[in-house]
Structures are given as C-alpha cells and as structure tokens.
Amino acid sequence: MNDLRIGLVGTGGIGRTHIERINGRLQGGKVVACADPAGAFGLSVAEKYGIQGFENPIDMINDPGIDAVMCTTADPYHEECVLASIAAGKYIFCEKPLAPKADACKRIVEAEMKAGRKLVQVGFMRRYDAGYKQLKAAIDSKEYGEPLLLHCAHRNPSVPADWDNSMAVENSMVHEIDVLRWLLGEDYATAEVRYGKPTNNGPKGLHDPQVMILTTKSGVRIDVESFVNNHNDYHIKCEVVCDGAVLNMPQPNYISVNAKAVTGQAMYTDCFQRFADAYNDEIQAWINASKEGRVDGPTAWDGYACQVAAAAASKARETQEIVPVEYDPMPDFYKG
C-alpha cells in the first residue's frame, strides 16, 4: 500500500488539526476526504483543504477510495461512525470517548468481535507521551517495588462557558482514568469524587476543583485533582509512590523568559501544546499499524473499560458516596 487514504468525520477544531498534522507533518497517510454531521460545514472544510467532501459521513466511510477512517465528531456521533467503519471492514481511529455511555461501547465491542478482527483504536493520546512511557517502563521493571499510591493533577487555565460539574470527570479526568489503568496494568475496584472549596474563578454553582479517588483491584489508591479554572496554566502531574522509591513524571522543558522585571518559565496553556508530540506519535503509530493490518493502540475494550469507570465516578460525584466499578469479563478476543 502507498499512502493510507483516510476519510475524516467531524471537521471541528481537532478534526482540522488532525488534517493539518497528517497531511503536513506525518508520513504514510493522507486525509483525502472529510465529512461532518453538519453536511454543508464539512463540504466547506473539504474545499479549504483541497480534499474530497462528502455531505453524508456514512457515504464517505463506505466509499472504496477510503482505506481508513478517523472520527473526531461530537461524542454522540461516535457510535454510528465506528459501527459503520466496522461494517465496512475499515480501520478506525476514534477520539475519546469511544462512545458517551458504556452500553454503547459494549455494542461496538460486540460488533468488532463479530467482524472477527480488531479494527478500532481509541484516541487516548497520553499513552504516547514520553513522560508517561518513562513511568510505565519504571513500574514494569519492578526495580522500585510495587506502586502503592498515586497523586495526580489535571489543571486548566479556563474552560468553556457551558462547562458543568459532570465534565470534570467525563471530559477532563477521563484521560487519567485510562492512562492510569494502563500505567498500572489493572482495573479499578471503586471510585469516589469529592469537592474542594469552589474557586471564585468559575461560574456560580460550578464545583471546581474536584478530587477523584480510585482504588484498583489490588488496592493501589489514586487521587486525581481536577482544577479547570486555575487562571494560570495547563499542568499535568503524576507521582507514583512505590515500596522503594517515589517516581515523578518529568515535566516538559519550558523556555526561560525575562519579562515585566521577572525571570521565569513560560508554561503551556492547553493540551495541544503540552501533548503535541504525543498526538503526533499516536496518529503516526495508528497509520503505521493500519497499513500493516493490526491495531496496537488503545482498543475498543479499553474504551469500554474507561466509560465503565467514568460512569462509576460520575455516580459517585452525584451521590458523594464510594461506588463500585463493575466490568463485564474481558473477552478472550481482547486479551494478550
């Protein structure tokens, strides 16, 4: 195969960023067509980038000129897009979440198993970040003993005006839900969410910051702070307390800035700056694997497992109680 011919569904901000990333910086693939649930808008984006436009996303997915699909739509459209790609026998990269609800994720899992081969990768880009990969290697080496506690934080300078209390878990800490499960190599047993004293930076009635507490099956205790209106910077923290060491994820190399009579470091203000290399590595790996006929990133089962834990954490937020995380047994199809 020459370039992997990619059809992109969902031409909002991240979709357009992926078009520019794939067609301008990465190797082995090209976005050759796009579509959007808002048909006319998708056609206008296609014209802007000089690629083929489809008014109907399903028509694009089924077109023989498309080898693989990328789904970057709003969350409610993910299930339809992914199921259509599976039915067409095409590899699909779906930005997180795989679907908004665990039962929808389960339908995707069942469709993929029925198709008889893995076709779905979920866009959990933190697994491709150099810092998280270093932590993963250190934990897996067993050199520092077993992980006992994790202290994590996910901070944003601000969020959109329509942000509500549910989004701290479902749009922000969902990244930690996936990457920490991957980091430790085990599922969660319980989830709870507690509120901090609300900041004056956010709208009235918004509980910000929030703290999610997860306990794994083996008893590892995890706390994750979500503070999405800190009015300062975009900052990700992960500290792993082990039997014989404390492991801290390395921070990016910020430039030093002299400004306004102060010497300090410039810091990132959004995830696209902080995880730029991870996004590039993630999509490049997906292109390479798709051309070679395999999925080697986060699977549909990972997408399901994440939404089960997120649903438990959301229920815990609403009830202010500890909630069990209850998964279906993992099918053999996804083991190994």
C-alpha positions as a Markdown table, in Angstrom:
| # | Residue | x | y | z |
|---|---|---|---|---|
| 1 | Met | 0.0 | 0.0 | 0.0 |
| 2 | Asn | 1.1 | 3.5 | -0.7 |
| 3 | Asp | -0.3 | 6.3 | 1.5 |
| 4 | Leu | -3.2 | 5.2 | 3.7 |
| 5 | Arg | -6.2 | 7.1 | 2.3 |
| 6 | Ile | -8.0 | 8.5 | 5.3 |
| 7 | Gly | -11.5 | 9.8 | 5.5 |
| 8 | Leu | -12.2 | 12.1 | 8.4 |
| 9 | Val | -15.6 | 12.5 | 10.0 |
| 10 | Gly | -16.0 | 15.6 | 12.2 |
| 11 | Thr | -14.5 | 18.8 | 10.9 |
| 12 | Gly | -14.4 | 20.9 | 14.1 |
| 13 | Gly | -11.2 | 22.2 | 15.7 |
| 14 | Ile | -9.5 | 18.9 | 16.5 |
| 15 | Gly | -10.5 | 17.4 | 13.2 |
| 16 | Arg | -8.9 | 20.3 | 11.2 |
| 17 | Thr | -5.8 | 20.0 | 13.4 |
| 18 | His | -5.5 | 16.3 | 12.5 |
| 19 | Ile | -5.9 | 17.1 | 8.8 |
| 20 | Glu | -3.0 | 19.5 | 9.1 |
| 21 | Arg | -1.0 | 17.1 | 11.2 |
| 22 | Ile | -1.4 | 14.1 | 8.9 |
| 23 | Asn | -1.1 | 16.0 | 5.6 |
| 24 | Gly | 1.7 | 18.4 | 6.7 |
| 25 | Arg | 3.9 | 16.5 | 9.1 |
| 26 | Leu | 3.3 | 12.8 | 9.3 |
| 27 | Gln | 4.3 | 10.0 | 6.9 |
| 28 | Gly | 2.4 | 7.2 | 5.2 |
| 29 | Gly | -1.1 | 8.6 | 5.2 |
| 30 | Lys | -3.2 | 11.3 | 3.8 |
| 31 | Val | -6.6 | 12.7 | 4.6 |
| 32 | Val | -8.2 | 12.6 | 1.2 |
| 33 | Ala | -11.8 | 13.3 | 2.2 |
| 34 | Cys | -13.9 | 14.6 | 5.0 |
| 35 | Ala | -17.5 | 14.9 | 6.1 |
| 36 | Asp | -19.4 | 16.3 | 9.0 |
| 37 | Pro | -22.8 | 15.6 | 10.6 |
| 38 | Ala | -23.5 | 19.2 | 9.6 |
| 39 | Gly | -23.1 | 18.4 | 5.9 |
| 40 | Ala | -22.5 | 21.9 | 4.5 |
| 41 | Phe | -19.8 | 22.7 | 7.0 |
| 42 | Gly | -17.9 | 19.6 | 6.2 |
| 43 | Leu | -18.0 | 20.5 | 2.5 |
| 44 | Ser | -16.6 | 23.9 | 3.3 |
| 45 | Val | -13.7 | 22.4 | 5.2 |
| 46 | Ala | -13.0 | 20.0 | 2.3 |
| 47 | Glu | -12.8 | 23.0 | 0.0 |
| 48 | Lys | -10.4 | 24.8 | 2.3 |
| 49 | Tyr | -8.0 | 21.9 | 2.4 |
| 50 | Gly | -8.4 | 20.8 | -1.2 |
| 51 | Ile | -9.8 | 17.3 | -0.4 |
| 52 | Gln | -12.9 | 15.5 | -1.4 |
| 53 | Gly | -16.0 | 16.4 | 0.5 |
| 54 | Phe | -19.0 | 14.2 | 1.3 |
| 55 | Glu | -22.3 | 15.5 | 2.6 |
| 56 | Asn | -23.1 | 12.2 | 4.3 |
| 57 | Pro | -20.4 | 10.7 | 6.6 |
| 58 | Ile | -21.6 | 7.1 | 6.0 |
| 59 | Asp | -21.3 | 7.5 | 2.3 |
| 60 | Met | -17.7 | 8.6 | 2.8 |
| 61 | Ile | -17.0 | 5.6 | 5.1 |
| 62 | Asn | -18.3 | 3.2 | 2.5 |
| 63 | Asp | -16.5 | 4.8 | -0.4 |
| 64 | Pro | -13.9 | 2.4 | -2.0 |
| 65 | Gly | -11.5 | 5.3 | -2.2 |
| 66 | Ile | -11.2 | 5.4 | 1.6 |
| 67 | Asp | -8.9 | 2.9 | 3.3 |
| 68 | Ala | -9.3 | 4.0 | 7.0 |
| 69 | Val | -11.5 | 6.4 | 9.0 |
| 70 | Met | -10.8 | 9.0 | 11.6 |
| 71 | Cys | -13.7 | 10.1 | 13.8 |
| 72 | Thr | -13.4 | 13.5 | 15.5 |
| 73 | Thr | -17.1 | 14.4 | 15.8 |
| 74 | Ala | -19.0 | 15.4 | 18.9 |
| 75 | Asp | -19.4 | 12.5 | 21.3 |
| 76 | Pro | -23.0 | 11.4 | 20.4 |
| 77 | Tyr | -22.0 | 10.6 | 16.8 |
| 78 | His | -19.1 | 8.3 | 17.7 |
| 79 | Glu | -21.1 | 5.1 | 17.9 |
| 80 | Glu | -22.7 | 5.4 | 14.5 |
| 81 | Cys | -19.4 | 6.3 | 12.8 |
| 82 | Val | -17.4 | 3.5 | 14.5 |
| 83 | Leu | -20.1 | 0.8 | 13.8 |
| 84 | Ala | -20.3 | 1.9 | 10.1 |
| 85 | Ser | -16.5 | 1.6 | 9.8 |
| 86 | Ile | -16.5 | -1.9 | 11.4 |
| 87 | Ala | -19.3 | -2.9 | 9.0 |
| 88 | Ala | -17.2 | -1.6 | 6.1 |
| 89 | Gly | -14.1 | -3.6 | 7.3 |
| 90 | Lys | -12.1 | -0.4 | 7.7 |
| 91 | Tyr | -9.7 | 0.6 | 10.5 |
| 92 | Ile | -10.9 | 3.5 | 12.5 |
| 93 | Phe | -9.3 | 5.9 | 14.9 |
| 94 | Cys | -11.9 | 7.4 | 17.3 |
| 95 | Glu | -11.2 | 10.3 | 19.5 |
| 96 | Lys | -12.2 | 9.7 | 23.2 |
| 97 | Pro | -14.7 | 8.7 | 24.3 |
| 98 | Leu | -15.3 | 5.6 | 22.2 |
| 99 | Ala | -19.0 | 6.4 | 23.0 |
| 100 | Pro | -20.6 | 8.5 | 25.7 |
| 101 | Lys | -22.1 | 5.5 | 27.6 |
| 102 | Ala | -20.7 | 2.1 | 28.5 |
| 103 | Asp | -23.6 | 0.2 | 26.8 |
| 104 | Ala | -22.8 | 1.9 | 23.5 |
| 105 | Cys | -19.2 | 1.0 | 23.9 |
| 106 | Lys | -20.3 | -2.6 | 24.6 |
| 107 | Arg | -22.2 | -2.6 | 21.3 |
| 108 | Ile | -19.1 | -1.5 | 19.5 |
| 109 | Val | -17.1 | -4.3 | 21.2 |
| 110 | Glu | -19.7 | -6.9 | 20.2 |
| 111 | Ala | -19.7 | -5.6 | 16.6 |
| 112 | Glu | -15.9 | -5.8 | 16.4 |
| 113 | Met | -15.8 | -9.3 | 17.8 |
| 114 | Lys | -18.5 | -10.4 | 15.3 |
| 115 | Ala | -16.4 | -8.9 | 12.5 |
| 116 | Gly | -13.6 | -11.2 | 13.6 |
| 117 | Arg | -10.7 | -8.8 | 13.8 |
| 118 | Lys | -9.7 | -5.7 | 15.7 |
| 119 | Leu | -10.3 | -2.5 | 13.8 |
| 120 | Val | -10.8 | 0.2 | 16.4 |
| 121 | Gln | -8.3 | 2.4 | 18.1 |
| 122 | Val | -9.4 | 5.0 | 20.7 |
| 123 | Gly | -7.7 | 8.3 | 21.0 |
| 124 | Phe | -6.1 | 8.2 | 24.4 |
| 125 | Met | -3.0 | 10.1 | 23.5 |
| 126 | Arg | -1.4 | 10.2 | 26.9 |
| 127 | Arg | -0.2 | 6.6 | 26.4 |
| 128 | Tyr | 2.1 | 8.1 | 23.8 |
| 129 | Asp | 3.6 | 10.8 | 26.0 |
| 130 | Ala | 7.3 | 10.4 | 26.7 |
| 131 | Gly | 6.8 | 11.1 | 30.4 |
| 132 | Tyr | 4.1 | 8.5 | 30.9 |
| 133 | Lys | 6.0 | 6.0 | 28.9 |
| 134 | Gln | 9.0 | 6.5 | 31.2 |
| 135 | Leu | 6.8 | 6.0 | 34.3 |
| 136 | Lys | 5.3 | 2.8 | 32.7 |
| 137 | Ala | 8.8 | 1.4 | 32.0 |
| 138 | Ala | 9.9 | 2.1 | 35.6 |
| 139 | Ile | 6.9 | 0.5 | 37.1 |
| 140 | Asp | 7.0 | -2.6 | 34.8 |
| 141 | Ser | 10.7 | -3.1 | 35.6 |
| 142 | Lys | 9.8 | -3.8 | 39.3 |
| 143 | Glu | 13.1 | -2.1 | 40.2 |
| 144 | Tyr | 11.4 | 0.2 | 42.7 |
| 145 | Gly | 8.9 | -2.3 | 44.2 |
| 146 | Glu | 5.1 | -2.2 | 43.9 |
| 147 | Pro | 3.1 | 1.0 | 43.3 |
| 148 | Leu | 1.2 | 1.9 | 46.5 |
| 149 | Leu | -0.2 | 5.4 | 46.0 |
| 150 | Leu | -0.6 | 7.8 | 43.0 |
| 151 | His | -1.0 | 11.5 | 43.3 |
| 152 | Cys | -2.2 | 13.2 | 40.1 |
| 153 | Ala | -3.5 | 16.6 | 38.9 |
| 154 | His | -5.1 | 17.9 | 35.8 |
| 155 | Arg | -5.3 | 21.7 | 35.7 |
| 156 | Asn | -6.6 | 24.1 | 33.0 |
| 157 | Pro | -6.4 | 27.9 | 33.0 |
| 158 | Ser | -10.1 | 28.0 | 31.9 |
| 159 | Val | -12.9 | 26.0 | 30.3 |
| 160 | Pro | -15.9 | 26.9 | 28.0 |
| 161 | Ala | -18.8 | 28.8 | 29.5 |
| 162 | Asp | -21.1 | 25.7 | 29.1 |
| 163 | Trp | -18.8 | 23.5 | 31.3 |
| 164 | Asp | -20.8 | 21.8 | 34.1 |
| 165 | Asn | -20.0 | 19.7 | 37.1 |
| 166 | Ser | -20.1 | 16.4 | 35.2 |
| 167 | Met | -17.3 | 17.4 | 32.8 |
| 168 | Ala | -14.5 | 17.3 | 35.4 |
| 169 | Val | -14.8 | 13.5 | 35.3 |
| 170 | Glu | -16.2 | 12.9 | 31.8 |
| 171 | Asn | -14.2 | 15.4 | 29.8 |
| 172 | Ser | -11.1 | 16.1 | 31.9 |
| 173 | Met | -10.2 | 13.3 | 34.3 |
| 174 | Val | -11.3 | 10.6 | 31.9 |
| 175 | His | -7.7 | 10.9 | 30.5 |
| 176 | Glu | -6.4 | 9.8 | 33.9 |
| 177 | Ile | -9.0 | 7.0 | 34.1 |
| 178 | Asp | -7.5 | 5.5 | 31.0 |
| 179 | Val | -3.8 | 6.2 | 31.3 |
| 180 | Leu | -3.5 | 5.2 | 35.0 |
| 181 | Arg | -5.3 | 1.9 | 34.3 |
| 182 | Trp | -2.7 | 1.4 | 31.5 |
| 183 | Leu | 0.2 | 2.5 | 33.7 |
| 184 | Leu | -0.6 | 0.1 | 36.5 |
| 185 | Gly | -1.9 | -2.7 | 34.3 |
| 186 | Glu | -5.1 | -3.4 | 36.3 |
| 187 | Asp | -8.7 | -2.4 | 36.6 |
| 188 | Tyr | -10.4 | -0.3 | 39.2 |
| 189 | Ala | -12.5 | -1.6 | 42.1 |
| 190 | Thr | -14.1 | 1.6 | 43.4 |
| 191 | Ala | -14.5 | 5.3 | 42.6 |
| 192 | Glu | -15.4 | 8.4 | 44.5 |
| 193 | Val | -15.4 | 12.1 | 43.8 |
| 194 | Arg | -15.2 | 14.9 | 46.4 |
| 195 | Tyr | -15.5 | 18.6 | 46.1 |
| 196 | Gly | -12.9 | 21.2 | 47.2 |
| 197 | Lys | -13.8 | 24.7 | 48.2 |
| 198 | Pro | -15.1 | 26.3 | 45.0 |
| 199 | Thr | -12.8 | 28.8 | 43.3 |
| 200 | Asn | -14.0 | 32.3 | 42.6 |
| 201 | Asn | -12.6 | 32.0 | 39.1 |
| 202 | Gly | -15.5 | 29.9 | 37.7 |
| 203 | Pro | -19.2 | 30.5 | 37.3 |
| 204 | Lys | -21.5 | 30.4 | 40.3 |
| 205 | Gly | -22.6 | 26.8 | 41.1 |
| 206 | Leu | -19.6 | 25.1 | 39.5 |
| 207 | His | -17.8 | 22.7 | 41.8 |
| 208 | Asp | -14.2 | 23.4 | 40.9 |
| 209 | Pro | -11.8 | 21.9 | 42.0 |
| 210 | Gln | -12.9 | 18.3 | 42.3 |
| 211 | Val | -10.9 | 15.3 | 43.6 |
| 212 | Met | -11.5 | 11.8 | 42.1 |
| 213 | Ile | -10.3 | 8.9 | 44.3 |
| 214 | Leu | -9.8 | 5.5 | 42.6 |
| 215 | Thr | -8.8 | 2.2 | 44.1 |
| 216 | Thr | -7.5 | -0.6 | 41.9 |
| 217 | Lys | -8.3 | -4.3 | 42.3 |
| 218 | Ser | -5.0 | -4.9 | 44.1 |
| 219 | Gly | -5.6 | -1.9 | 46.4 |
| 220 | Val | -3.5 | 0.9 | 44.8 |
| 221 | Arg | -5.0 | 4.2 | 45.9 |
| 222 | Ile | -5.1 | 7.1 | 43.4 |
| 223 | Asp | -6.1 | 10.7 | 43.9 |
| 224 | Val | -6.6 | 13.0 | 40.9 |
| 225 | Glu | -7.2 | 16.7 | 41.3 |
| 226 | Ser | -9.2 | 18.4 | 38.6 |
| 227 | Phe | -8.9 | 22.2 | 38.7 |
| 228 | Val | -10.2 | 23.6 | 35.4 |
| 229 | Asn | -10.3 | 27.3 | 36.1 |
| 230 | Asn | -6.9 | 28.0 | 37.8 |
| 231 | His | -6.4 | 31.1 | 35.6 |
| 232 | Asn | -2.7 | 30.1 | 35.3 |
| 233 | Asp | -1.6 | 27.3 | 33.1 |
| 234 | Tyr | -2.2 | 23.8 | 31.7 |
| 235 | His | -0.4 | 21.4 | 34.0 |
| 236 | Ile | -0.4 | 17.6 | 34.4 |
| 237 | Lys | 1.1 | 15.8 | 37.4 |
| 238 | Cys | 1.6 | 12.2 | 38.1 |
| 239 | Glu | 3.6 | 10.9 | 41.2 |
| 240 | Val | 3.8 | 7.2 | 41.9 |
| 241 | Val | 4.7 | 6.2 | 45.5 |
| 242 | Cys | 6.3 | 2.7 | 45.4 |
| 243 | Asp | 7.8 | 0.4 | 48.1 |
| 244 | Gly | 11.3 | 1.7 | 47.4 |
| 245 | Ala | 11.0 | 5.0 | 45.6 |
| 246 | Val | 8.8 | 7.9 | 44.6 |
| 247 | Leu | 8.6 | 8.3 | 40.8 |
| 248 | Asn | 7.6 | 11.6 | 39.3 |
| 249 | Met | 6.6 | 12.1 | 35.7 |
| 250 | Pro | 9.1 | 14.5 | 34.1 |
| 251 | Gln | 7.8 | 17.9 | 33.1 |
| 252 | Pro | 8.3 | 19.5 | 29.7 |
| 253 | Asn | 11.3 | 21.7 | 29.1 |
| 254 | Tyr | 9.9 | 25.2 | 29.2 |
| 255 | Ile | 11.8 | 28.2 | 27.9 |
| 256 | Ser | 13.1 | 30.8 | 30.3 |
| 257 | Val | 11.5 | 34.2 | 29.9 |
| 258 | Asn | 12.6 | 37.6 | 31.2 |
| 259 | Ala | 9.5 | 39.8 | 31.2 |
| 260 | Lys | 8.0 | 42.6 | 33.3 |
| 261 | Ala | 11.0 | 42.6 | 35.6 |
| 262 | Val | 10.6 | 38.9 | 36.4 |
| 263 | Thr | 12.6 | 35.9 | 35.3 |
| 264 | Gly | 10.6 | 32.7 | 35.0 |
| 265 | Gln | 9.5 | 29.8 | 32.8 |
| 266 | Ala | 6.9 | 30.1 | 30.1 |
| 267 | Met | 4.2 | 27.4 | 30.6 |
| 268 | Tyr | 1.6 | 25.7 | 28.4 |
| 269 | Thr | -2.0 | 26.8 | 28.3 |
| 270 | Asp | -3.7 | 23.9 | 26.6 |
| 271 | Cys | -3.4 | 20.2 | 25.9 |
| 272 | Phe | -2.4 | 20.7 | 22.3 |
| 273 | Gln | 0.7 | 22.4 | 23.4 |
| 274 | Arg | 1.5 | 20.0 | 26.2 |
| 275 | Phe | 0.8 | 16.8 | 24.3 |
| 276 | Ala | 1.8 | 17.9 | 20.7 |
| 277 | Asp | 4.4 | 15.2 | 20.4 |
| 278 | Ala | 2.1 | 12.6 | 21.9 |
| 279 | Tyr | -0.6 | 13.4 | 19.3 |
| 280 | Asn | 1.9 | 13.1 | 16.5 |
| 281 | Asp | 3.3 | 9.8 | 17.8 |
| 282 | Glu | -0.2 | 8.5 | 18.4 |
| 283 | Ile | -1.5 | 9.2 | 14.9 |
| 284 | Gln | 1.7 | 8.1 | 13.2 |
| 285 | Ala | 1.5 | 4.8 | 15.1 |
| 286 | Trp | -2.1 | 4.3 | 14.0 |
| 287 | Ile | -1.2 | 5.0 | 10.4 |
| 288 | Asn | 1.7 | 2.5 | 10.5 |
| 289 | Ala | -0.4 | -0.2 | 12.2 |
| 290 | Ser | -3.3 | 0.2 | 9.9 |
| 291 | Lys | -1.1 | -0.2 | 6.8 |
| 292 | Glu | 0.3 | -3.4 | 8.4 |
| 293 | Gly | -3.2 | -4.8 | 9.2 |
| 294 | Arg | -3.2 | -4.5 | 13.0 |
| 295 | Val | -4.3 | -2.4 | 16.0 |
| 296 | Asp | -1.6 | -1.8 | 18.5 |
| 297 | Gly | -3.0 | 1.2 | 20.5 |
| 298 | Pro | -5.9 | 1.5 | 22.9 |
| 299 | Thr | -8.7 | -0.9 | 21.9 |
| 300 | Ala | -12.4 | -0.8 | 21.9 |
| 301 | Trp | -12.3 | -2.8 | 25.1 |
| 302 | Asp | -10.1 | 0.0 | 26.6 |
| 303 | Gly | -12.8 | 2.4 | 25.5 |
| 304 | Tyr | -15.5 | 0.3 | 27.2 |
| 305 | Ala | -13.4 | -0.1 | 30.4 |
| 306 | Cys | -12.8 | 3.7 | 30.6 |
| 307 | Gln | -16.5 | 4.5 | 30.3 |
| 308 | Val | -17.5 | 2.0 | 33.0 |
| 309 | Ala | -15.1 | 3.6 | 35.4 |
| 310 | Ala | -16.2 | 7.1 | 34.3 |
| 311 | Ala | -19.8 | 6.2 | 34.9 |
| 312 | Ala | -19.0 | 5.0 | 38.4 |
| 313 | Ala | -17.1 | 8.2 | 39.2 |
| 314 | Ser | -20.0 | 10.3 | 37.9 |
| 315 | Lys | -22.4 | 8.4 | 40.1 |
| 316 | Ala | -20.0 | 8.9 | 43.0 |
| 317 | Arg | -20.0 | 12.6 | 42.3 |
| 318 | Glu | -23.8 | 12.8 | 42.3 |
| 319 | Thr | -24.2 | 10.7 | 45.5 |
| 320 | Gln | -21.0 | 11.7 | 47.3 |
| 321 | Glu | -20.5 | 8.1 | 48.1 |
| 322 | Ile | -18.0 | 5.4 | 47.2 |
| 323 | Val | -19.2 | 3.5 | 44.1 |
| 324 | Pro | -18.0 | 0.0 | 42.9 |
| 325 | Val | -16.6 | -0.2 | 39.4 |
| 326 | Glu | -18.2 | -3.3 | 37.8 |
| 327 | Tyr | -16.9 | -4.5 | 34.4 |
| 328 | Asp | -18.1 | -7.4 | 32.3 |
| 329 | Pro | -15.4 | -10.1 | 32.0 |
| 330 | Met | -12.9 | -9.3 | 29.3 |
| 331 | Pro | -13.4 | -11.5 | 26.2 |
| 332 | Asp | -10.5 | -13.6 | 25.1 |
| 333 | Phe | -10.6 | -11.6 | 21.8 |
| 334 | Tyr | -9.0 | -8.6 | 23.7 |
| 335 | Lys | -6.5 | -10.5 | 25.9 |
| 336 | Gly | -2.8 | -10.5 | 25.2 |
